[in-house]
C-alpha cells in the first residue's frame, strides 16, 4: 500500500556564519537528510535557511525533531502539505548569497506587521470585496499571480523578485497610496519579509503581511477569497489549495480553453512559463506558439547535425 507523501516548507532568517561554516553545514545536513531518506531543495546563506523537503510521515517527523534539536532552528516553523508523489527527484542543498534573492540589503528588523488568517478575512466586506483604503499586494511574480491570487489583489508586474524594489517605485504614482493600509502576501511568507521592508523604507506608513503566507491562510480558510491554484517551485508547478472551488482563472494561451496547466516552452530560446492545454501541448510539441515550434525544429536539426559530426570525428 502506497503511503502519502508529506511536504514541508520552511524558512528562518538567522546568522549561519561564514562561507566556510556554510559549506560544512551543507555537507553535514545533506548527509542527515539522505540518512532520513528525504527529497527536496534547501538554500542556505549567511542570512539563514529556506527550503522544502518531502518524505513519508515518519521521515518528516524525524526531520522536524532533527531541526528543532539544533539551537539555531529550535523555533523553526514548518508549513505542511500532503500529496501522492514526491515533488522532488533528489535531495539538494545549495549555498547562496541570499535565501531569497532581492539583491538589496534590507533591515529585517523593520518588517511589516503580521496579520493572522482571521484578520485577512476581515479585509473583505459582506459583498466579498476588499474594503476601502486597503491595497492587497502580491509580492510574488506575474506568472504566479496569473494562475492564482487573492480576490481584488494587485501585482506590481515583476518577473523576478529582484525587480521588486524598482517596480514598487511605480506605486508612488497612485494618489494617496502611502496613507493606505498595504497588505502583502506570498507563498510561504519569506518574500514579504524583505518586500515589506522595501515599502517601509520608501515611506509607506501602514505595511502588513500575512503570517505564514498563502499556505497558512488557505489551509485554514479554503474556498473563501483565494481564486485559482497555487504556483509552486517544484515539478508540480501548480497545486490545488481549495477543497471545492477548483475552477481555473486562466485560459490556454493558444486556444483560449479554460486551463491551468503550466509548463516551460520547449523552445530553449523562449523557455517561458506558459499556460497550455494538453491538446495544444501535443500539437505544438510542448512549445508556446507555432513560431516557437519552428525555432525548436531548427534547434533540433542543428543539434542533430552537430552530434552527427562528433560521431564522424570519433569514427575517423
C-alpha positions in Angstrom: 0.0 0.0 0.0 1.4 3.4 -1.1 2.0 6.0 1.7 1.0 9.6 1.4 3.9 12.0 0.7 4.3 14.8 3.2 5.8 18.1 2.1 7.3 20.7 4.4 8.1 24.3 3.6 10.2 26.4 6.0 12.5 29.4 6.3 14.2 31.3 9.0 16.4 34.4 8.9 19.3 33.6 11.3 23.0 34.2 11.1 24.6 31.0 9.9 28.2 32.3 9.8 31.0 32.4 7.2 31.2 30.7 3.9 33.4 28.0 5.5 30.7 27.3 8.1 28.0 27.3 5.4 29.9 24.7 3.4 30.3 22.5 6.4 26.6 22.8 7.3 25.7 22.0 3.7 27.8 18.7 3.8 26.6 17.6 7.2 22.9 18.5 6.6 22.8 16.8 3.3 24.1 13.6 4.9 21.4 14.0 7.6 18.6 14.4 5.1 19.8 11.5 2.9 20.1 9.3 6.0 16.5 10.0 6.8 15.5 9.4 3.2 14.2 12.8 2.3 14.0 14.5 -1.1 13.9 18.3 -1.5 15.7 21.5 -2.1 17.2 23.7 0.6 19.0 27.1 0.2 21.4 28.3 2.9 23.2 31.7 3.2 24.7 33.8 5.8 21.3 35.2 6.4 19.5 31.9 7.1 17.7 28.9 5.6 14.9 28.5 3.1 13.7 25.1 1.9 11.2 22.4 1.1 11.5 18.7 1.8 9.3 15.7 1.2 9.0 12.1 2.5 6.8 9.8 4.4 5.1 10.9 7.6 7.7 9.1 9.7 10.6 10.6 7.7 9.1 14.1 8.0 8.6 13.7 11.8 12.3 12.7 12.1 13.3 15.8 10.2 11.3 18.1 12.4 12.9 16.6 15.5 16.3 16.9 14.0 15.9 20.6 13.1 14.3 21.5 16.4 17.2 19.9 18.2 19.6 22.4 16.6 19.8 25.7 18.6 19.6 27.9 15.5 16.4 26.2 14.4 14.7 25.3 17.7 11.7 27.5 16.9 11.6 26.8 13.1 8.0 27.0 11.8 7.1 24.2 9.4 4.2 24.6 7.0 3.0 21.3 5.6 1.0 19.7 2.7 0.2 16.1 1.7 0.4 14.6 -1.8 0.5 11.3 -3.5 4.0 11.6 -5.0 7.2 13.5 -4.2 7.5 16.8 -6.0 11.3 16.4 -5.9 13.6 13.9 -7.6 16.6 14.1 -5.2 17.9 15.9 -2.1 19.8 19.1 -2.9 21.3 21.8 -0.6 22.8 24.9 -2.2 24.9 27.7 -0.7 23.7 31.1 -1.9 24.4 34.8 -1.2 20.7 35.2 -0.2 18.0 32.7 0.7 15.6 34.8 -1.3 17.3 36.9 -3.9 16.5 40.6 -3.7 20.0 42.0 -4.5 19.3 44.8 -2.0 20.4 44.9 1.6 17.4 45.5 3.9 16.9 45.7 7.7 15.0 42.6 8.6 14.2 44.2 12.0 11.9 46.6 10.1 9.4 44.1 8.5 5.7 44.7 8.2 3.1 43.9 10.8 1.9 40.2 10.8 -1.7 39.6 10.1 -3.4 36.3 11.0 -5.7 34.4 8.6 -8.6 35.6 10.7 -7.5 39.2 10.2 -7.2 38.7 6.5 -10.9 37.6 6.4 -11.8 40.9 7.9 -10.3 42.8 5.0 -13.3 41.9 2.9 -16.8 43.3 3.3 -20.1 41.4 3.3 -20.3 41.5 -0.5 -16.9 39.7 -0.7 -14.9 42.7 -1.9 -11.9 44.4 -0.3 -12.9 47.2 2.0 -11.9 50.8 1.1 -8.4 52.2 1.7 -6.8 48.7 1.6 -4.3 47.6 -1.0 -3.9 43.8 -1.1 -0.5 43.3 -2.8 1.0 40.1 -4.2 4.8 40.1 -3.6 5.2 37.1 -6.0 6.0 37.2 -9.7 3.5 37.9 -12.5 3.2 34.3 -13.7 2.4 33.2 -10.1 -0.3 35.8 -9.7 -1.8 34.9 -13.1 -2.6 31.3 -12.1 -3.9 32.1 -8.6 -4.5 35.1 -6.4 -6.5 36.7 -3.5 -9.6 38.4 -4.8 -9.1 42.1 -5.7 -5.4 41.9 -5.1 -2.8 43.6 -7.3 0.7 42.6 -8.5 3.5 45.1 -9.4 4.5 43.3 -12.7 7.7 41.6 -11.5 9.1 38.7 -13.5 11.7 38.0 -10.7 11.7 39.1 -7.1 14.9 41.1 -7.7 12.8 43.6 -9.7 10.5 44.4 -6.7 12.3 47.5 -5.4 12.4 49.2 -8.8 8.8 48.2 -9.7 7.5 49.3 -6.3 8.6 52.8 -7.1 5.7 52.9 -9.7 3.2 52.5 -6.8 4.0 56.0 -5.7 2.2 57.4 -8.7 -1.1 56.2 -7.2 -2.5 59.2 -5.3 -2.6 58.7 -1.6 -1.3 55.2 -1.6 1.3 55.8 1.1 -1.5 56.5 3.5 -3.5 53.4 2.7 -3.3 50.0 4.5 -0.9 47.8 2.5 -1.3 44.1 3.0 1.3 41.9 1.3 1.3 38.1 0.6 3.5 35.5 -1.0 3.6 31.7 -0.9 5.1 31.0 2.5 5.9 34.4 3.8 9.6 34.8 3.1 9.4 37.3 0.2 7.1 39.5 2.2 9.7 39.8 4.9 12.0 41.7 2.5 9.4 43.3 0.3 7.6 44.9 3.3 10.9 46.5 4.4 11.3 47.9 0.9 7.9 49.6 1.2 8.5 50.9 4.7 11.9 52.4 3.7 10.1 54.1 0.7 7.7 55.9 3.1 4.7 53.6 3.2 3.1 54.1 6.6 0.9 51.0 7.2 2.6 47.9 5.8 1.4 44.4 6.8 1.9 40.8 5.7 0.1 37.5 6.0 1.7 35.5 8.8 2.7 32.2 7.2 1.8 33.4 3.7 -0.8 32.0 1.3 -0.3 28.4 2.6 -1.2 29.3 6.2 -4.3 31.1 5.0 -5.7 28.5 2.6 -5.2 25.6 5.0 -7.4 27.3 7.5 -9.9 29.0 5.1 -10.1 27.3 1.7 -12.9 28.2 -0.7 -13.1 31.8 0.7 -11.1 34.5 -1.0 -8.4 32.6 -2.8 -9.1 32.3 -6.6 -7.4 29.6 -8.8 -4.4 27.4 -8.0 -1.1 28.0 -6.3 2.2 28.1 -8.2 4.9 26.1 -6.6 8.6 25.8 -7.4 8.9 22.1 -7.8 7.9 19.6 -10.6 4.2 20.0 -9.8 4.3 23.7 -10.8 0.6 24.1 -9.9 -1.1 22.8 -6.7 -4.7 22.7 -5.6 -5.3 24.6 -2.4 -9.1 24.9 -2.4 -11.3 21.9 -1.5 -14.3 22.8 -3.7 -13.6 25.9 -5.8 -11.0 24.5 -8.2 -12.1 26.3 -11.3 -9.2 27.7 -13.3 -8.9 31.5 -13.6 -6.6 31.2 -16.7 -7.0 30.1 -20.3 -4.8 28.2 -22.7 -2.7 30.9 -24.4 -3.1 29.2 -27.8 -6.8 28.1 -28.0 -8.3 30.0 -25.0 -10.0 27.0 -23.4 -10.2 27.2 -19.6 -7.0 25.7 -18.3 -4.4 26.0 -15.5 -1.6 23.7 -16.8 1.7 25.5 -16.6 4.9 24.4 -18.3 8.1 25.8 -19.8 8.0 26.4 -23.5 10.1 23.6 -25.0 12.0 26.1 -27.3 15.2 26.8 -25.3 15.3 30.3 -26.9 12.0 31.0 -25.2 11.7 28.8 -22.1 9.0 31.0 -20.6 6.2 29.8 -18.3 3.1 29.3 -20.4 -0.5 28.0 -19.8 -1.1 25.3 -22.4 -3.9 22.7 -22.6 -3.0 19.1 -23.3 -4.2 19.3 -26.9 -2.1 22.4 -27.7 0.9 20.9 -25.9 0.6 17.9 -28.2 0.0 19.9 -31.4 2.9 22.3 -30.7 5.2 19.6 -29.2 5.4 21.5 -25.9 6.1 24.9 -27.5 4.0 28.0 -26.7 3.4 29.1 -30.4 3.8 28.0 -34.0 6.8 30.4 -34.2 8.5 28.7 -31.2 7.8 25.3 -32.6 9.5 26.2 -35.9 12.5 27.6 -33.9 12.6 24.4 -31.9 12.6 22.3 -35.0 15.6 24.3 -36.3 17.3 24.0 -33.0 16.8 20.2 -33.0 18.1 19.9 -36.6 21.3 21.9 -35.8 21.9 19.8 -32.6 21.4 16.6 -34.6 24.0 17.7 -37.2 26.5 18.7 -34.5 26.1 15.3 -32.9 26.5 13.5 -36.2 29.7 15.5 -36.8 31.1 14.4 -33.4 30.3 10.8 -34.2 32.1 11.1 -37.6 35.2 12.6 -35.9 35.3 9.7 -33.4 34.9 7.2 -36.2 37.8 8.7 -38.1 
